[in-house]
Amino acid sequence: LEVTSTSTSTTSSSLEAGGRFVKVFESIDKMVANLQDEEADDLKKKEGCEKTREEDTRKAIVLSRAMDELSDTIQRLKEEIEELQKQIEEKNEAIAKIEEELKEAKRMRDDQNTEWKQSDSDDKEAALIVGKAIDVLTEFYTSLALVQQKAHQPVEGMKGGEAPPPPPSTWETSYKGAQDDQTGVVAIMGMVKSDIEKDQAKAKEEEDASQKAYETFKAENEQQIKDFEKAISEMEGTIADKEGEVQDAEKDRLTKKGELETILKKIKDATPGCDFFTVNFETRLENRQVELDGLKQAKQALSGATFSL
């Protein structure tokens, strides 16, 4: 629109008319001011909505990521706890197996010891019997030798140089028994006794070695059980710590879930109003500008201005 002035007289008349429309002009100015304030308020609300929504959206993203991280942490901790529990179960099974092996080893050791004690007792008795037999044979042969020695002495009443009387008709030769084998028999019996004692000593050495081996085996396995039990105790402590961490993480995740729900509700509740200002801002701005232009033209018309297209 092109506004032009007519003439000096017209201008003068317009000034006079303008004086009569003072209240109208004031009303128009007030309306213009209100429209401008409304425009500024719309812009402020639009920018405020956009800023708040952006901040809330950012907070929601951060909380969602934090919840995801906490979920990953909880899952990891639970897997670690499960692995530790599996290791504890394996160690308990190993302990049970070792205890069973110790029980079997003790049974075998007791059986061996009982067998050795019986064998040692038998050897002692056999050596004693053989020793007594040697003593009896030695005494027998010693007595026999004395008898034979007396047989070669002169007969009472014989004169020196005379031959002894002939032996009884029932004896062809003098009786010597096993005197010639005395040394051999006693020696053999002595060897038998010596062999028994050697076997007894060897069996004792073997028994001592078996006992020592058993005690070493027992000590090593009992130490292994202690090591397993210590490891189990430590793992149970670790499990307790991790379960505490799981509880803390679950509590933290629940708190963040509540915060996220609050923010999402805030965004949802603000959406209708914010969408109105965001979507309709340009249209309202254009309409308001048209209204402002109309008010300005009305004021100018009342002031005596003319308009041309």
C-alpha positions as CSV (number, residue, x, y, z in Angstrom):
1,L,0.0,0.0,0.0
2,E,1.2,3.4,-0.8
3,V,0.2,6.2,1.5
4,T,0.2,9.8,0.1
5,S,-0.7,13.2,1.3
6,T,-3.5,15.2,-0.6
7,S,-3.1,18.8,0.1
8,T,-2.2,21.3,2.7
9,S,-5.9,21.9,3.5
10,T,-6.5,18.2,3.7
11,T,-3.6,17.8,6.1
12,S,-4.9,20.6,8.2
13,S,-8.3,18.9,8.3
14,S,-6.7,15.6,9.2
15,L,-4.9,17.2,12.2
16,E,-8.2,18.5,13.3
17,A,-9.8,15.1,12.9
18,G,-6.9,13.5,14.6
19,G,-7.5,15.6,17.6
20,R,-11.0,14.2,17.8
21,F,-9.7,10.5,17.7
22,V,-7.3,10.8,20.5
23,K,-9.0,8.0,22.5
24,V,-9.2,5.8,19.4
25,F,-5.5,6.3,18.7
26,E,-4.7,5.4,22.3
27,S,-6.8,2.3,22.0
28,I,-5.0,1.4,18.7
29,D,-1.6,2.0,20.3
30,K,-2.6,-0.2,23.3
31,M,-3.7,-2.9,20.9
32,V,-0.5,-2.7,19.0
33,A,1.5,-2.9,22.3
34,N,-0.5,-5.9,23.4
35,L,0.1,-7.7,20.1
36,Q,3.8,-7.0,20.3
37,D,3.9,-8.2,23.9
38,E,1.9,-11.3,22.8
39,E,4.5,-11.9,20.0
40,A,7.3,-11.6,22.5
41,D,5.6,-13.9,24.9
42,D,5.0,-16.5,22.1
43,L,8.6,-16.4,21.2
44,K,9.7,-16.7,24.8
45,K,7.4,-19.7,25.3
46,K,8.5,-21.3,22.1
47,E,12.2,-20.9,23.0
48,G,11.5,-22.0,26.6
49,C,9.7,-25.2,25.4
50,E,12.5,-26.0,23.0
51,K,15.2,-25.4,25.6
52,T,13.4,-27.4,28.3
53,R,12.6,-30.2,25.9
54,E,16.2,-30.4,24.7
55,E,17.5,-30.4,28.3
56,D,14.9,-33.0,29.4
57,T,15.6,-35.2,26.4
58,R,19.3,-35.0,27.1
59,K,18.7,-36.0,30.8
60,A,16.5,-38.9,29.6
61,I,19.3,-40.1,27.3
62,V,21.9,-39.9,30.1
63,L,19.6,-41.7,32.5
64,S,18.8,-44.4,29.9
65,R,22.5,-44.9,29.2
66,A,23.2,-45.0,32.9
67,M,20.5,-47.7,33.4
68,D,22.0,-49.7,30.5
69,E,25.4,-49.5,32.1
70,L,24.0,-50.6,35.4
71,S,22.2,-53.5,33.8
72,D,25.4,-54.5,32.2
73,T,27.2,-54.3,35.5
74,I,24.5,-56.3,37.3
75,Q,24.7,-59.0,34.5
76,R,28.5,-59.1,34.7
77,L,28.5,-59.4,38.5
78,K,25.9,-62.1,38.4
79,E,28.0,-64.0,35.9
80,E,31.1,-63.6,38.1
81,I,29.1,-64.8,41.1
82,E,27.9,-67.9,39.1
83,E,31.5,-68.6,38.0
84,L,32.7,-68.4,41.6
85,Q,29.9,-70.6,42.8
86,K,30.9,-73.1,40.1
87,Q,34.5,-73.0,41.3
88,I,33.4,-73.5,44.9
89,E,31.4,-76.5,43.9
90,E,34.4,-78.0,42.0
91,K,36.6,-77.4,45.0
92,N,34.1,-79.0,47.4
93,E,34.0,-82.0,45.0
94,A,37.8,-82.1,45.0
95,I,37.8,-82.0,48.8
96,A,35.3,-84.9,49.0
97,K,37.4,-86.9,46.6
98,I,40.6,-86.3,48.6
99,E,38.8,-87.2,51.8
100,E,37.7,-90.4,50.2
101,E,41.2,-91.1,49.0
102,L,42.5,-90.4,52.5
103,K,39.9,-92.8,54.0
104,E,40.9,-95.5,51.5
105,A,44.6,-94.9,52.1
106,K,44.1,-95.2,55.9
107,R,42.1,-98.5,55.4
108,M,44.9,-99.9,53.3
109,R,47.6,-98.7,55.7
110,D,45.7,-100.2,58.6
111,D,45.3,-103.5,56.7
112,Q,49.1,-103.5,55.9
113,N,50.0,-102.7,59.5
114,T,47.8,-105.5,60.8
115,E,49.3,-107.9,58.3
116,W,52.8,-106.8,59.2
117,K,52.1,-107.1,62.9
118,Q,50.8,-110.7,62.3
119,S,53.8,-111.5,60.1
120,D,56.2,-109.9,62.6
121,S,54.7,-111.9,65.4
122,D,54.9,-115.1,63.4
123,D,58.5,-114.4,62.6
124,K,59.3,-113.7,66.2
125,E,57.7,-117.0,67.2
126,A,59.4,-118.9,64.4
127,A,62.8,-117.4,65.4
128,L,62.1,-118.3,69.0
129,I,61.2,-121.9,68.1
130,V,64.2,-122.3,65.9
131,G,66.4,-120.8,68.6
132,K,65.0,-123.2,71.1
133,A,65.5,-126.1,68.6
134,I,69.2,-125.0,68.2
135,D,69.6,-124.9,72.0
136,V,68.0,-128.4,72.3
137,L,70.2,-129.8,69.5
138,T,73.3,-128.2,71.0
139,E,72.5,-129.6,74.4
140,F,71.8,-133.0,72.9
141,Y,75.0,-133.2,70.9
142,T,76.9,-131.9,73.9
143,S,75.5,-134.6,76.1
144,L,76.1,-137.2,73.4
145,A,79.7,-136.2,73.1
146,L,80.2,-136.6,76.9
147,V,78.7,-140.1,76.8
148,Q,81.0,-141.1,74.0
149,Q,83.9,-139.6,75.7
150,K,83.2,-141.8,78.8
151,A,82.9,-144.9,76.6
152,H,86.5,-144.5,75.6
153,Q,87.8,-144.3,79.1
154,P,89.3,-147.6,80.8
155,V,86.8,-150.0,82.4
156,E,86.9,-150.2,86.1
157,G,88.9,-153.2,87.2
158,M,90.9,-153.5,83.9
159,K,94.6,-153.7,84.0
160,G,96.5,-151.4,82.0
161,G,97.3,-152.5,78.5
162,E,94.5,-155.1,78.5
163,A,91.8,-155.0,75.8
164,P,88.3,-154.0,76.9
165,P,85.7,-156.7,77.1
166,P,83.7,-157.3,73.9
167,P,80.4,-155.3,73.5
168,P,77.1,-156.9,74.2
169,S,75.9,-159.3,71.5
170,T,73.1,-156.9,70.5
171,W,75.6,-154.2,69.4
172,E,77.8,-154.7,66.5
173,T,79.3,-151.2,66.6
174,S,79.2,-148.4,69.1
175,Y,76.2,-145.9,68.7
176,K,77.2,-142.4,67.7
177,G,73.8,-141.1,66.5
178,A,74.0,-137.9,64.3
179,Q,77.1,-136.7,66.0
180,D,78.9,-136.3,62.8
181,D,76.2,-134.1,61.4
182,Q,76.1,-131.9,64.5
183,T,77.8,-129.0,63.0
184,G,75.8,-129.1,59.8
185,V,72.4,-129.4,61.4
186,V,73.0,-126.7,63.9
187,A,74.5,-124.5,61.3
188,I,71.5,-125.0,59.0
189,M,69.2,-124.2,61.9
190,G,71.2,-121.1,62.6
191,M,70.9,-120.1,58.9
192,V,67.2,-120.6,59.1
193,K,67.0,-118.4,62.2
194,S,69.2,-115.8,60.6
195,D,67.0,-115.8,57.4
196,I,63.9,-115.4,59.6
197,E,65.4,-112.5,61.4
198,K,66.6,-110.9,58.2
199,D,63.1,-111.2,56.7
200,Q,61.7,-109.7,59.9
201,A,64.1,-106.8,59.7
202,K,63.3,-106.2,56.0
203,A,59.6,-106.4,56.7
204,K,60.1,-103.8,59.5
205,E,61.9,-101.5,57.1
206,E,59.2,-101.9,54.5
207,E,56.5,-101.2,57.2
208,D,58.4,-98.1,58.3
209,A,58.7,-96.9,54.7
210,S,55.0,-97.6,54.0
211,Q,54.0,-95.7,57.2
212,K,56.3,-92.8,56.2
213,A,54.8,-92.7,52.7
214,Y,51.3,-92.8,54.1
215,E,52.0,-89.9,56.5
216,T,53.6,-87.9,53.7
217,F,50.5,-88.6,51.5
218,K,48.2,-87.7,54.4
219,A,50.0,-84.5,55.2
220,E,50.1,-83.3,51.5
221,N,46.4,-84.0,51.0
222,E,45.3,-82.5,54.2
223,Q,47.3,-79.4,53.3
224,Q,45.6,-79.4,49.9
225,I,42.2,-79.6,51.6
226,K,43.2,-76.6,53.8
227,D,44.3,-74.7,50.7
228,F,40.9,-75.5,49.0
229,E,39.0,-74.5,52.1
230,K,40.9,-71.2,52.3
231,A,40.2,-70.5,48.6
232,I,36.5,-71.3,49.2
233,S,36.4,-69.0,52.1
234,E,37.9,-66.2,50.1
235,M,35.6,-66.8,47.1
236,E,32.6,-66.8,49.5
237,G,33.7,-63.4,50.7
238,T,34.1,-62.2,47.2
239,I,30.6,-63.5,46.4
240,A,29.2,-61.6,49.4
241,D,30.9,-58.4,48.2
242,K,29.6,-58.8,44.6
243,E,26.1,-59.6,45.9
244,G,26.3,-56.3,47.8
245,E,27.4,-54.5,44.6
246,V,24.5,-56.1,42.7
247,Q,22.0,-54.8,45.4
248,D,23.5,-51.3,45.2
249,A,23.4,-51.3,41.4
250,E,19.8,-52.6,41.4
251,K,18.9,-49.9,43.8
252,D,20.7,-47.2,41.8
253,R,19.0,-48.5,38.6
254,L,15.6,-48.3,40.3
255,T,16.2,-44.7,41.4
256,K,17.3,-43.8,37.8
257,K,14.3,-45.5,36.4
258,G,12.0,-43.4,38.6
259,E,13.9,-40.2,37.5
260,L,13.6,-41.3,33.9
261,E,9.8,-41.9,34.3
262,T,9.4,-38.5,35.9
263,I,11.3,-36.7,33.0
264,L,9.4,-38.7,30.4
265,K,6.1,-37.7,32.0
266,K,7.2,-34.1,32.2
267,I,8.0,-34.2,28.4
268,K,4.7,-35.9,27.7
269,D,2.7,-33.4,29.8
270,A,4.4,-30.5,28.2
271,T,4.1,-31.8,24.6
272,P,0.6,-30.4,23.8
273,G,1.3,-26.9,24.9
274,C,4.8,-26.9,23.5
275,D,3.6,-28.4,20.2
276,F,1.0,-25.7,20.0
277,F,3.6,-22.9,20.2
278,T,6.1,-24.7,18.1
279,V,3.8,-25.7,15.3
280,N,1.7,-22.5,15.2
281,F,4.3,-20.0,16.0
282,E,4.9,-18.9,12.4
283,T,1.2,-18.8,11.6
284,R,0.4,-16.8,14.7
285,L,3.3,-14.5,13.9
286,E,2.0,-13.8,10.4
287,N,-1.5,-13.3,11.5
288,R,-0.4,-11.0,14.2
289,Q,1.7,-9.0,11.7
290,V,-1.4,-8.6,9.5
291,E,-3.4,-7.4,12.4
292,L,-0.6,-4.9,13.3
293,D,-0.5,-3.6,9.8
294,G,-4.3,-3.2,9.8
295,L,-4.2,-1.2,13.1
296,K,-1.4,1.0,11.8
297,Q,-3.3,1.7,8.6
298,A,-6.5,2.5,10.5
299,K,-4.6,4.9,12.6
300,Q,-3.1,6.6,9.6
301,A,-6.5,6.7,7.9
302,L,-8.0,8.4,10.9
303,S,-5.1,10.8,10.7
304,G,-6.1,11.8,7.1
305,A,-3.7,9.7,5.1
306,T,-4.8,8.1,1.8
307,F,-3.9,4.6,0.5
308,S,-3.2,3.3,-2.9
309,L,-2.5,-0.2,-4.1
